[in-house]
Amino acid sequence: MKKGLLVRKKALLLTLFAALLGMLTLFSYHNYAWYEEPIAKIIAAEAVGTDETIGANRESYSVYNQKLTAVLMNGESKGTQVVIENNYSDSLAYSQMYRSGDEVFLSLSESASGAVTGKIIGVKRDKYVVLLGALFLFVLVGVAGKKGLLSLVSIAGNILLFSVALDSYEIADNAQLLWISSAAVIGWTVLTLLLVSGRNRKTYAAILSTLIGTFMTLIIAYGVIALTNGQGLRYEEMQFVTHYPQRIFLSSILIGSLGAVMDVAITMTAAIQELYEKDSAISARSLFQSGREIGKDIMGTMANVLLFAYVSGAIPTLVFYLENGSDVFHTFSMQLSLEITRALAGSLGIVLTVPLAMFTAVRLIPKKAGDRR
């Protein structure tokens, strides 16, 4: 009876949460008044011709012309029809084809005849972002319950910490970026693990092993770069950075490896905690053996996750270079050296964290089953 009441209560709360997300999503479809920039909804799109253009490599490609009719959705001229000219190519790299129903941000002007015309300066996509975010939140809370809500709080807290770190960087200089990143990493680790896993020895073990593993990764990466004088690292990829590219790169290693290291640390400590609770008489030797087997299973997969995550971000640039005649070896050496180095450093952090998490968990988690002091 009590269990059934609890289930109905959870179902009611989840329904209310879904209703709240639904209202938020519905609002995002009608929030034109919240924007200062003119927003127009395209009601008609007409193809008016095609031009041939010569590219940088003397190749010929087509540019298509559109005549768009749109209605202003906000501002003093709300309801006014606007005529927009748009050009796009097959690649759609720097242009876009628009259809009826699309919503865009405009820069308005008035012709000598009094007709209002506009130039597209952006696409209104917030409703799709809100819809996807609402779906994510609903699934997260529906599956994880209270821990899902705490995860959301930790995400919000981490975003706040990130903004504080950026504000601190604005009043400092690039030389201080590594110290600011280090402080942010400590804050993110403590906040995330305390909120998600609670105040217990499992969490303390995960925090300790995460911080040690992450900063050991940074120290080793710094040592290797210093000993090799950065040979093989193509900082040209960071050509927009004018000062201290190495320190900025090290900061990216530190922050980039944190997520994987934290994941491994909490996985290992949670496994040790579960083994304690199932058998309070289990020996430390058995715990280390079990933890080692668990670590073997997650090391390879987590290392691949890091590799895929870093390399995937470089795919557009790789395609751009290859399409413009750059050979494969030069393209990979120029564009993937930093990503692969970050992936290798993060993988090293994963390997280091497995024994660290096992050792700290065995030492910090009490042997009495259920004791969460």
Helices and strands as residue ranges (DSSP letters): H 2-28, G 32-34, E 39-54, E 60-72, E 81-89, E 103-110, E 116-123, H 126-144, H 146-171, G 174-176, H 177-197, H 201-228, G 235-238, H 245-278, H 284-323, H 328-335, H 337-364
